[in-house]
Amino acid sequence: MLFSIGKAVIATVIFAGLHLVQRLISGEALNSFPVLNAVYYFAFVAVWFVISDRFLSSFWAWVKARKNK
């Protein structure tokens, strides 16, 4: 769980950085960067990582159980 949150933080920094670069390229002012977007990115990515980690761990457990039959 803690590892998933760490991955979500890293992904949030990357997404927020890419969003900022996109806004700078489009010519929008730097001070108009909405902080709420970073919060939305974090929430979305955190939920996505938690769900995917749980799915993948249960999937690999199922694969190992099938292999050991």
mmCIF file of the N, C-alpha and C atoms, coordinates in Angstrom:
data_MODEL
# 
_entry.id   MODEL 
# 
loop_
_atom_site.group_PDB 
_atom_site.id 
_atom_site.type_symbol 
_atom_site.label_atom_id 
_atom_site.label_alt_id 
_atom_site.label_comp_id 
_atom_site.label_asym_id 
_atom_site.label_entity_id 
_atom_site.label_seq_id 
_atom_site.pdbx_PDB_ins_code 
_atom_site.Cartn_x 
_atom_site.Cartn_y 
_atom_site.Cartn_z 
_atom_site.occupancy 
_atom_site.B_iso_or_equiv 
_atom_site.pdbx_formal_charge 
_atom_site.auth_seq_id 
_atom_site.auth_comp_id 
_atom_site.auth_asym_id 
_atom_site.auth_atom_id 
_atom_site.pdbx_PDB_model_num 
ATOM 1   N N  . MET A 1 1  ? 0.833  -1.197  0.000   1.00 0.00 ? 1  MET A N  1 
ATOM 2   C CA . MET A 1 1  ? 0.000  0.000   0.000   1.00 0.00 ? 1  MET A CA 1 
ATOM 3   C C  . MET A 1 1  ? 0.874  1.256   0.000   1.00 0.00 ? 1  MET A C  1 
ATOM 4   N N  . LEU A 1 2  ? 1.880  1.266   0.871   1.00 0.00 ? 2  LEU A N  1 
ATOM 5   C CA . LEU A 1 2  ? 2.762  2.422   0.933   1.00 0.00 ? 2  LEU A CA 1 
ATOM 6   C C  . LEU A 1 2  ? 3.526  2.587   -0.369  1.00 0.00 ? 2  LEU A C  1 
ATOM 7   N N  . PHE A 1 3  ? 3.915  1.455   -0.979  1.00 0.00 ? 3  PHE A N  1 
ATOM 8   C CA . PHE A 1 3  ? 4.611  1.500   -2.254  1.00 0.00 ? 3  PHE A CA 1 
ATOM 9   C C  . PHE A 1 3  ? 3.712  2.089   -3.335  1.00 0.00 ? 3  PHE A C  1 
ATOM 10  N N  . SER A 1 4  ? 2.419  1.755   -3.296  1.00 0.00 ? 4  SER A N  1 
ATOM 11  C CA . SER A 1 4  ? 1.473  2.306   -4.266  1.00 0.00 ? 4  SER A CA 1 
ATOM 12  C C  . SER A 1 4  ? 1.345  3.813   -4.113  1.00 0.00 ? 4  SER A C  1 
ATOM 13  N N  . ILE A 1 5  ? 1.339  4.289   -2.885  1.00 0.00 ? 5  ILE A N  1 
ATOM 14  C CA . ILE A 1 5  ? 1.239  5.728   -2.659  1.00 0.00 ? 5  ILE A CA 1 
ATOM 15  C C  . ILE A 1 5  ? 2.499  6.418   -3.161  1.00 0.00 ? 5  ILE A C  1 
ATOM 16  N N  . GLY A 1 6  ? 3.652  5.798   -2.962  1.00 0.00 ? 6  GLY A N  1 
ATOM 17  C CA . GLY A 1 6  ? 4.897  6.364   -3.475  1.00 0.00 ? 6  GLY A CA 1 
ATOM 18  C C  . GLY A 1 6  ? 4.877  6.457   -4.990  1.00 0.00 ? 6  GLY A C  1 
ATOM 19  N N  . LYS A 1 7  ? 4.377  5.409   -5.653  1.00 0.00 ? 7  LYS A N  1 
ATOM 20  C CA . LYS A 1 7  ? 4.283  5.448   -7.109  1.00 0.00 ? 7  LYS A CA 1 
ATOM 21  C C  . LYS A 1 7  ? 3.289  6.526   -7.552  1.00 0.00 ? 7  LYS A C  1 
ATOM 22  N N  . ALA A 1 8  ? 2.221  6.697   -6.803  1.00 0.00 ? 8  ALA A N  1 
ATOM 23  C CA . ALA A 1 8  ? 1.228  7.707   -7.149  1.00 0.00 ? 8  ALA A CA 1 
ATOM 24  C C  . ALA A 1 8  ? 1.819  9.114   -7.010  1.00 0.00 ? 8  ALA A C  1 
ATOM 25  N N  . VAL A 1 9  ? 2.643  9.324   -5.993  1.00 0.00 ? 9  VAL A N  1 
ATOM 26  C CA . VAL A 1 9  ? 3.278  10.635  -5.812  1.00 0.00 ? 9  VAL A CA 1 
ATOM 27  C C  . VAL A 1 9  ? 4.212  10.916  -6.982  1.00 0.00 ? 9  VAL A C  1 
ATOM 28  N N  . ILE A 1 10 ? 5.002  9.924   -7.379  1.00 0.00 ? 10 ILE A N  1 
ATOM 29  C CA . ILE A 1 10 ? 5.913  10.106  -8.508  1.00 0.00 ? 10 ILE A CA 1 
ATOM 30  C C  . ILE A 1 10 ? 5.134  10.402  -9.784  1.00 0.00 ? 10 ILE A C  1 
ATOM 31  N N  . ALA A 1 11 ? 4.068  9.645   -10.022 1.00 0.00 ? 11 ALA A N  1 
ATOM 32  C CA . ALA A 1 11 ? 3.258  9.878   -11.218 1.00 0.00 ? 11 ALA A CA 1 
ATOM 33  C C  . ALA A 1 11 ? 2.594  11.245  -11.175 1.00 0.00 ? 11 ALA A C  1 
ATOM 34  N N  . THR A 1 12 ? 2.190  11.692  -10.003 1.00 0.00 ? 12 THR A N  1 
ATOM 35  C CA . THR A 1 12 ? 1.577  13.011  -9.872  1.00 0.00 ? 12 THR A CA 1 
ATOM 36  C C  . THR A 1 12 ? 2.569  14.108  -10.231 1.00 0.00 ? 12 THR A C  1 
ATOM 37  N N  . VAL A 1 13 ? 3.794  13.985  -9.757  1.00 0.00 ? 13 VAL A N  1 
ATOM 38  C CA . VAL A 1 13 ? 4.820  14.979  -10.077 1.00 0.00 ? 13 VAL A CA 1 
ATOM 39  C C  . VAL A 1 13 ? 5.069  15.004  -11.584 1.00 0.00 ? 13 VAL A C  1 
ATOM 40  N N  . ILE A 1 14 ? 5.128  13.823  -12.198 1.00 0.00 ? 14 ILE A N  1 
ATOM 41  C CA . ILE A 1 14 ? 5.355  13.762  -13.648 1.00 0.00 ? 14 ILE A CA 1 
ATOM 42  C C  . ILE A 1 14 ? 4.186  14.396  -14.397 1.00 0.00 ? 14 ILE A C  1 
ATOM 43  N N  . PHE A 1 15 ? 2.942  14.013  -14.039 1.00 0.00 ? 15 PHE A N  1 
ATOM 44  C CA . PHE A 1 15 ? 1.777  14.563  -14.732 1.00 0.00 ? 15 PHE A CA 1 
ATOM 45  C C  . PHE A 1 15 ? 1.654  16.072  -14.529 1.00 0.00 ? 15 PHE A C  1 
ATOM 46  N N  . ALA A 1 16 ? 1.895  16.532  -13.300 1.00 0.00 ? 16 ALA A N  1 
ATOM 47  C CA . ALA A 1 16 ? 1.810  17.969  -13.045 1.00 0.00 ? 16 ALA A CA 1 
ATOM 48  C C  . ALA A 1 16 ? 2.898  18.710  -13.809 1.00 0.00 ? 16 ALA A C  1 
ATOM 49  N N  . GLY A 1 17 ? 4.092  18.127  -13.889 1.00 0.00 ? 17 GLY A N  1 
ATOM 50  C CA . GLY A 1 17 ? 5.170  18.744  -14.664 1.00 0.00 ? 17 GLY A CA 1 
ATOM 51  C C  . GLY A 1 17 ? 4.836  18.815  -16.141 1.00 0.00 ? 17 GLY A C  1 
ATOM 52  N N  . LEU A 1 18 ? 4.288  17.729  -16.681 1.00 0.00 ? 18 LEU A N  1 
ATOM 53  C CA . LEU A 1 18 ? 3.900  17.736  -18.092 1.00 0.00 ? 18 LEU A CA 1 
ATOM 54  C C  . LEU A 1 18 ? 2.785  18.739  -18.356 1.00 0.00 ? 18 LEU A C  1 
ATOM 55  N N  . HIS A 1 19 ? 1.853  18.842  -17.418 1.00 0.00 ? 19 HIS A N  1 
ATOM 56  C CA . HIS A 1 19 ? 0.769  19.807  -17.566 1.00 0.00 ? 19 HIS A CA 1 
ATOM 57  C C  . HIS A 1 19 ? 1.322  21.233  -17.550 1.00 0.00 ? 19 HIS A C  1 
ATOM 58  N N  . LEU A 1 20 ? 2.269  21.485  -16.663 1.00 0.00 ? 20 LEU A N  1 
ATOM 59  C CA . LEU A 1 20 ? 2.881  22.812  -16.594 1.00 0.00 ? 20 LEU A CA 1 
ATOM 60  C C  . LEU A 1 20 ? 3.633  23.138  -17.877 1.00 0.00 ? 20 LEU A C  1 
ATOM 61  N N  . VAL A 1 21 ? 4.372  22.171  -18.411 1.00 0.00 ? 21 VAL A N  1 
ATOM 62  C CA . VAL A 1 21 ? 5.096  22.383  -19.666 1.00 0.00 ? 21 VAL A CA 1 
ATOM 63  C C  . VAL A 1 21 ? 4.116  22.656  -20.797 1.00 0.00 ? 21 VAL A C  1 
ATOM 64  N N  . GLN A 1 22 ? 3.018  21.925  -20.822 1.00 0.00 ? 22 GLN A N  1 
ATOM 65  C CA . GLN A 1 22 ? 2.005  22.144  -21.866 1.00 0.00 ? 22 GLN A CA 1 
ATOM 66  C C  . GLN A 1 22 ? 1.433  23.550  -21.774 1.00 0.00 ? 22 GLN A C  1 
ATOM 67  N N  . ARG A 1 23 ? 1.197  24.029  -20.549 1.00 0.00 ? 23 ARG A N  1 
ATOM 68  C CA . ARG A 1 23 ? 0.651  25.378  -20.386 1.00 0.00 ? 23 ARG A CA 1 
ATOM 69  C C  . ARG A 1 23 ? 1.671  26.437  -20.771 1.00 0.00 ? 23 ARG A C  1 
ATOM 70  N N  . LEU A 1 24 ? 2.950  26.183  -20.486 1.00 0.00 ? 24 LEU A N  1 
ATOM 71  C CA . LEU A 1 24 ? 3.988  27.142  -20.876 1.00 0.00 ? 24 LEU A CA 1 
ATOM 72  C C  . LEU A 1 24 ? 4.135  27.198  -22.389 1.00 0.00 ? 24 LEU A C  1 
ATOM 73  N N  . ILE A 1 25 ? 4.054  26.042  -23.052 1.00 0.00 ? 25 ILE A N  1 
ATOM 74  C CA . ILE A 1 25 ? 4.157  26.002  -24.505 1.00 0.00 ? 25 ILE A CA 1 
ATOM 75  C C  . ILE A 1 25 ? 2.975  26.714  -25.145 1.00 0.00 ? 25 ILE A C  1 
ATOM 76  N N  . SER A 1 26 ? 1.799  26.565  -24.561 1.00 0.00 ? 26 SER A N  1 
ATOM 77  C CA . SER A 1 26 ? 0.615  27.202  -25.136 1.00 0.00 ? 26 SER A CA 1 
ATOM 78  C C  . SER A 1 26 ? 0.582  28.698  -24.858 1.00 0.00 ? 26 SER A C  1 
ATOM 79  N N  . GLY A 1 27 ? 1.516  29.211  -24.040 1.00 0.00 ? 27 GLY A N  1 
ATOM 80  C CA . GLY A 1 27 ? 1.613  30.643  -23.815 1.00 0.00 ? 27 GLY A CA 1 
ATOM 81  C C  . GLY A 1 27 ? 0.812  31.139  -22.634 1.00 0.00 ? 27 GLY A C  1 
ATOM 82  N N  . GLU A 1 28 ? 0.241  30.252  -21.838 1.00 0.00 ? 28 GLU A N  1 
ATOM 83  C CA . GLU A 1 28 ? -0.506 30.704  -20.674 1.00 0.00 ? 28 GLU A CA 1 
ATOM 84  C C  . GLU A 1 28 ? 0.464  31.108  -19.569 1.00 0.00 ? 28 GLU A C  1 
ATOM 85  N N  . ALA A 1 29 ? 0.012  31.989  -18.727 1.00 0.00 ? 29 ALA A N  1 
ATOM 86  C CA . ALA A 1 29 ? 0.870  32.510  -17.666 1.00 0.00 ? 29 ALA A CA 1 
ATOM 87  C C  . ALA A 1 29 ? 1.200  31.427  -16.649 1.00 0.00 ? 29 ALA A C  1 
ATOM 88  N N  . LEU A 1 30 ? 2.396  31.524  -16.089 1.00 0.00 ? 30 LEU A N  1 
ATOM 89  C CA . LEU A 1 30 ? 2.845  30.540  -15.119 1.00 0.00 ? 30 LEU A CA 1 
ATOM 90  C C  . LEU A 1 30 ? 1.996  30.580  -13.844 1.00 0.00 ? 30 LEU A C  1 
ATOM 91  N N  . ASN A 1 31 ? 1.566  31.770  -13.443 1.00 0.00 ? 31 ASN A N  1 
ATOM 92  C CA . ASN A 1 31 ? 0.814  31.881  -12.192 1.00 0.00 ? 31 ASN A CA 1 
ATOM 93  C C  . ASN A 1 31 ? -0.632 31.422  -12.330 1.00 0.00 ? 31 ASN A C  1 
ATOM 94  N N  . SER A 1 32 ? -1.049 31.020  -13.539 1.00 0.00 ? 32 SER A N  1 
ATOM 95  C CA . SER A 1 32 ? -2.417 30.536  -13.699 1.00 0.00 ? 32 SER A CA 1 
ATOM 96  C C  . SER A 1 32 ? -2.486 29.011  -13.596 1.00 0.00 ? 32 SER A C  1 
ATOM 97  N N  . PHE A 1 33 ? -1.376 28.381  -13.210 1.00 0.00 ? 33 PHE A N  1 
ATOM 98  C CA . PHE A 1 33 ? -1.382 26.917  -13.060 1.00 0.00 ? 33 PHE A CA 1 
ATOM 99  C C  . PHE A 1 33 ? -2.277 26.535  -11.898 1.00 0.00 ? 33 PHE A C  1 
ATOM 100 N N  . PRO A 1 34 ? -3.339 25.789  -12.161 1.00 0.00 ? 34 PRO A N  1 
ATOM 101 C CA . PRO A 1 34 ? -4.265 25.457  -11.079 1.00 0.00 ? 34 PRO A CA 1 
ATOM 102 C C  . PRO A 1 34 ? -3.710 24.345  -10.184 1.00 0.00 ? 34 PRO A C  1 
ATOM 103 N N  . VAL A 1 35 ? -3.616 24.634  -8.911  1.00 0.00 ? 35 VAL A N  1 
ATOM 104 C CA . VAL A 1 35 ? -3.107 23.663  -7.952  1.00 0.00 ? 35 VAL A CA 1 
ATOM 105 C C  . VAL A 1 35 ? -4.081 22.503  -7.808  1.00 0.00 ? 35 VAL A C  1 
ATOM 106 N N  . LEU A 1 36 ? -5.359 22.767  -8.007  1.00 0.00 ? 36 LEU A N  1 
ATOM 107 C CA . LEU A 1 36 ? -6.347 21.694  -7.878  1.00 0.00 ? 36 LEU A CA 1 
ATOM 108 C C  . LEU A 1 36 ? -6.122 20.578  -8.890  1.00 0.00 ? 36 LEU A C  1 
ATOM 109 N N  . ASN A 1 37 ? -5.571 20.907  -10.066 1.00 0.00 ? 37 ASN A N  1 
ATOM 110 C CA . ASN A 1 37 ? -5.293 19.847  -11.032 1.00 0.00 ? 37 ASN A CA 1 
ATOM 111 C C  . ASN A 1 37 ? -4.322 18.836  -10.458 1.00 0.00 ? 37 ASN A C  1 
ATOM 112 N N  . ALA A 1 38 ? -3.319 19.297  -9.725  1.00 0.00 ? 38 ALA A N  1 
ATOM 113 C CA . ALA A 1 38 ? -2.366 18.377  -9.111  1.00 0.00 ? 38 ALA A CA 1 
ATOM 114 C C  . ALA A 1 38 ? -3.066 17.486  -8.090  1.00 0.00 ? 38 ALA A C  1 
ATOM 115 N N  . VAL A 1 39 ? -4.010 18.049  -7.346  1.00 0.00 ? 39 VAL A N  1 
ATOM 116 C CA . VAL A 1 39 ? -4.762 17.254  -6.374  1.00 0.00 ? 39 VAL A CA 1 
ATOM 117 C C  . VAL A 1 39 ? -5.609 16.207  -7.099  1.00 0.00 ? 39 VAL A C  1 
ATOM 118 N N  . TYR A 1 40 ? -6.251 16.604  -8.196  1.00 0.00 ? 40 TYR A N  1 
ATOM 119 C CA . TYR A 1 40 ? -7.044 15.658  -8.966  1.00 0.00 ? 40 TYR A CA 1 
ATOM 120 C C  . TYR A 1 40 ? -6.170 14.554  -9.544  1.00 0.00 ? 40 TYR A C  1 
ATOM 121 N N  . TYR A 1 41 ? -4.991 14.940  -10.082 1.00 0.00 ? 41 TYR A N  1 
ATOM 122 C CA . TYR A 1 41 ? -4.063 13.940  -10.613 1.00 0.00 ? 41 TYR A CA 1 
ATOM 123 C C  . TYR A 1 41 ? -3.677 12.950  -9.523  1.00 0.00 ? 41 TYR A C  1 
ATOM 124 N N  . PHE A 1 42 ? -3.340 13.465  -8.337  1.00 0.00 ? 42 PHE A N  1 
ATOM 125 C CA . PHE A 1 42 ? -2.914 12.587  -7.251  1.00 0.00 ? 42 PHE A CA 1 
ATOM 126 C C  . PHE A 1 42 ? -4.026 11.616  -6.869  1.00 0.00 ? 42 PHE A C  1 
ATOM 127 N N  . ALA A 1 43 ? -5.242 12.124  -6.732  1.00 0.00 ? 43 ALA A N  1 
ATOM 128 C CA . ALA A 1 43 ? -6.359 11.263  -6.335  1.00 0.00 ? 43 ALA A CA 1 
ATOM 129 C C  . ALA A 1 43 ? -6.612 10.183  -7.388  1.00 0.00 ? 43 ALA A C  1 
ATOM 130 N N  . PHE A 1 44 ? -6.633 10.579  -8.658  1.00 0.00 ? 44 PHE A N  1 
ATOM 131 C CA . PHE A 1 44 ? -6.888 9.621   -9.726  1.00 0.00 ? 44 PHE A CA 1 
ATOM 132 C C  . PHE A 1 44 ? -5.797 8.568   -9.801  1.00 0.00 ? 44 PHE A C  1 
ATOM 133 N N  . VAL A 1 45 ? -4.538 9.009   -9.781  1.00 0.00 ? 45 VAL A N  1 
ATOM 134 C CA . VAL A 1 45 ? -3.423 8.073   -9.915  1.00 0.00 ? 45 VAL A CA 1 
ATOM 135 C C  . VAL A 1 45 ? -3.312 7.177   -8.687  1.00 0.00 ? 45 VAL A C  1 
ATOM 136 N N  . ALA A 1 46 ? -3.558 7.724   -7.500  1.00 0.00 ? 46 ALA A N  1 
ATOM 137 C CA . ALA A 1 46 ? -3.490 6.909   -6.281  1.00 0.00 ? 46 ALA A CA 1 
ATOM 138 C C  . ALA A 1 46 ? -4.538 5.796   -6.331  1.00 0.00 ? 46 ALA A C  1 
ATOM 139 N N  . VAL A 1 47 ? -5.754 6.140   -6.700  1.00 0.00 ? 47 VAL A N  1 
ATOM 140 C CA . VAL A 1 47 ? -6.818 5.130   -6.790  1.00 0.00 ? 47 VAL A CA 1 
ATOM 141 C C  . VAL A 1 47 ? -6.470 4.109   -7.863  1.00 0.00 ? 47 VAL A C  1 
ATOM 142 N N  . TRP A 1 48 ? -5.963 4.575   -8.999  1.00 0.00 ? 48 TRP A N  1 
ATOM 143 C CA . TRP A 1 48 ? -5.610 3.670   -10.089 1.00 0.00 ? 48 TRP A CA 1 
ATOM 144 C C  . TRP A 1 48 ? -4.518 2.696   -9.670  1.00 0.00 ? 48 TRP A C  1 
ATOM 145 N N  . PHE A 1 49 ? -3.484 3.189   -8.980  1.00 0.00 ? 49 PHE A N  1 
ATOM 146 C CA . PHE A 1 49 ? -2.398 2.310   -8.558  1.00 0.00 ? 49 PHE A CA 1 
ATOM 147 C C  . PHE A 1 49 ? -2.865 1.309   -7.506  1.00 0.00 ? 49 PHE A C  1 
ATOM 148 N N  . VAL A 1 50 ? -3.677 1.734   -6.568  1.00 0.00 ? 50 VAL A N  1 
ATOM 149 C CA . VAL A 1 50 ? -4.162 0.814   -5.536  1.00 0.00 ? 50 VAL A CA 1 
ATOM 150 C C  . VAL A 1 50 ? -4.999 -0.289  -6.172  1.00 0.00 ? 50 VAL A C  1 
ATOM 151 N N  . ILE A 1 51 ? -5.894 0.079   -7.077  1.00 0.00 ? 51 ILE A N  1 
ATOM 152 C CA . ILE A 1 51 ? -6.736 -0.922  -7.739  1.00 0.00 ? 51 ILE A CA 1 
ATOM 153 C C  . ILE A 1 51 ? -5.887 -1.857  -8.592  1.00 0.00 ? 51 ILE A C  1 
ATOM 154 N N  . SER A 1 52 ? -4.957 -1.304  -9.359  1.00 0.00 ? 52 SER A N  1 
ATOM 155 C CA . SER A 1 52 ? -4.154 -2.153  -10.234 1.00 0.00 ? 52 SER A CA 1 
ATOM 156 C C  . SER A 1 52 ? -3.228 -3.059  -9.439  1.00 0.00 ? 52 SER A C  1 
ATOM 157 N N  . ASP A 1 53 ? -2.648 -2.566  -8.332  1.00 0.00 ? 53 ASP A N  1 
ATOM 158 C CA . ASP A 1 53 ? -1.790 -3.424  -7.512  1.00 0.00 ? 53 ASP A CA 1 
ATOM 159 C C  . ASP A 1 53 ? -2.574 -4.575  -6.905  1.00 0.00 ? 53 ASP A C  1 
ATOM 160 N N  . ARG A 1 54 ? -3.756 -4.298  -6.420  1.00 0.00 ? 54 ARG A N  1 
ATOM 161 C CA . ARG A 1 54 ? -4.578 -5.372  -5.834  1.00 0.00 ? 54 ARG A CA 1 
ATOM 162 C C  . ARG A 1 54 ? -5.006 -6.368  -6.907  1.00 0.00 ? 54 ARG A C  1 
ATOM 163 N N  . PHE A 1 55 ? -5.369 -5.858  -8.071  1.00 0.00 ? 55 PHE A N  1 
ATOM 164 C CA . PHE A 1 55 ? -5.760 -6.757  -9.158  1.00 0.00 ? 55 PHE A CA 1 
ATOM 165 C C  . PHE A 1 55 ? -4.579 -7.617  -9.587  1.00 0.00 ? 55 PHE A C  1 
ATOM 166 N N  . LEU A 1 56 ? -3.423 -6.990  -9.779  1.00 0.00 ? 56 LEU A N  1 
ATOM 167 C CA . LEU A 1 56 ? -2.267 -7.752  -10.241 1.00 0.00 ? 56 LEU A CA 1 
ATOM 168 C C  . LEU A 1 56 ? -1.806 -8.775  -9.217  1.00 0.00 ? 56 LEU A C  1 
ATOM 169 N N  . SER A 1 57 ? -1.834 -8.411  -7.936  1.00 0.00 ? 57 SER A N  1 
ATOM 170 C CA . SER A 1 57 ? -1.407 -9.380  -6.921  1.00 0.00 ? 57 SER A CA 1 
ATOM 171 C C  . SER A 1 57 ? -2.366 -10.566 -6.873  1.00 0.00 ? 57 SER A C  1 
ATOM 172 N N  . SER A 1 58 ? -3.665 -10.324 -6.982  1.00 0.00 ? 58 SER A N  1 
ATOM 173 C CA . SER A 1 58 ? -4.613 -11.439 -6.975  1.00 0.00 ? 58 SER A CA 1 
ATOM 174 C C  . SER A 1 58 ? -4.500 -12.245 -8.271  1.00 0.00 ? 58 SER A C  1 
ATOM 175 N N  . PHE A 1 59 ? -4.221 -11.588 -9.378  1.00 0.00 ? 59 PHE A N  1 
ATOM 176 C CA . PHE A 1 59 ? -4.058 -12.284 -10.653 1.00 0.00 ? 59 PHE A CA 1 
ATOM 177 C C  . PHE A 1 59 ? -2.844 -13.206 -10.614 1.00 0.00 ? 59 PHE A C  1 
ATOM 178 N N  . TRP A 1 60 ? -1.711 -12.695 -10.095 1.00 0.00 ? 60 TRP A N  1 
ATOM 179 C CA . TRP A 1 60 ? -0.510 -13.530 -10.032 1.00 0.00 ? 60 TRP A CA 1 
ATOM 180 C C  . TRP A 1 60 ? -0.688 -14.669 -9.036  1.00 0.00 ? 60 TRP A C  1 
ATOM 181 N N  . ALA A 1 61 ? -1.424 -14.457 -7.967  1.00 0.00 ? 61 ALA A N  1 
ATOM 182 C CA . ALA A 1 61 ? -1.718 -15.545 -7.028  1.00 0.00 ? 61 ALA A CA 1 
ATOM 183 C C  . ALA A 1 61 ? -2.549 -16.622 -7.722  1.00 0.00 ? 61 ALA A C  1 
ATOM 184 N N  . TRP A 1 62 ? -3.489 -16.213 -8.546  1.00 0.00 ? 62 TRP A N  1 
ATOM 185 C CA . TRP A 1 62 ? -4.304 -17.160 -9.293  1.00 0.00 ? 62 TRP A CA 1 
ATOM 186 C C  . TRP A 1 62 ? -3.446 -17.945 -10.293 1.00 0.00 ? 62 TRP A C  1 
ATOM 187 N N  . VAL A 1 63 ? -2.529 -17.248 -10.987 1.00 0.00 ? 63 VAL A N  1 
ATOM 188 C CA . VAL A 1 63 ? -1.646 -17.908 -11.951 1.00 0.00 ? 63 VAL A CA 1 
ATOM 189 C C  . VAL A 1 63 ? -0.749 -18.925 -11.248 1.00 0.00 ? 63 VAL A C  1 
ATOM 190 N N  . LYS A 1 64 ? -0.188 -18.554 -10.098 1.00 0.00 ? 64 LYS A N  1 
ATOM 191 C CA . LYS A 1 64 ? 0.671  -19.482 -9.354  1.00 0.00 ? 64 LYS A CA 1 
ATOM 192 C C  . LYS A 1 64 ? -0.118 -20.690 -8.858  1.00 0.00 ? 64 LYS A C  1 
ATOM 193 N N  . ALA A 1 65 ? -1.349 -20.469 -8.425  1.00 0.00 ? 65 ALA A N  1 
ATOM 194 C CA . ALA A 1 65 ? -2.182 -21.581 -7.964  1.00 0.00 ? 65 ALA A CA 1 
ATOM 195 C C  . ALA A 1 65 ? -2.488 -22.535 -9.116  1.00 0.00 ? 65 ALA A C  1 
ATOM 196 N N  . ARG A 1 66 ? -2.734 -21.996 -10.289 1.00 0.00 ? 66 ARG A N  1 
ATOM 197 C CA . ARG A 1 66 ? -3.014 -22.843 -11.452 1.00 0.00 ? 66 ARG A CA 1 
ATOM 198 C C  . ARG A 1 66 ? -1.766 -23.605 -11.868 1.00 0.00 ? 66 ARG A C  1 
ATOM 199 N N  . LYS A 1 67 ? -0.622 -22.973 -11.752 1.00 0.00 ? 67 LYS A N  1 
ATOM 200 C CA . LYS A 1 67 ? 0.635  -23.605 -12.154 1.00 0.00 ? 67 LYS A CA 1 
ATOM 201 C C  . LYS A 1 67 ? 1.013  -24.743 -11.205 1.00 0.00 ? 67 LYS A C  1 
ATOM 202 N N  . ASN A 1 68 ? 0.665  -24.620 -9.924  1.00 0.00 ? 68 ASN A N  1 
ATOM 203 C CA . ASN A 1 68 ? 1.029  -25.623 -8.919  1.00 0.00 ? 68 ASN A CA 1 
ATOM 204 C C  . ASN A 1 68 ? 0.086  -26.821 -8.892  1.00 0.00 ? 68 ASN A C  1 
ATOM 205 N N  . LYS A 1 69 ? -0.959 -26.810 -9.687  1.00 0.00 ? 69 LYS A N  1 
ATOM 206 C CA . LYS A 1 69 ? -1.918 -27.930 -9.687  1.00 0.00 ? 69 LYS A CA 1 
ATOM 207 C C  . LYS A 1 69 ? -1.295 -29.179 -10.264 1.00 0.00 ? 69 LYS A C  1 
# 
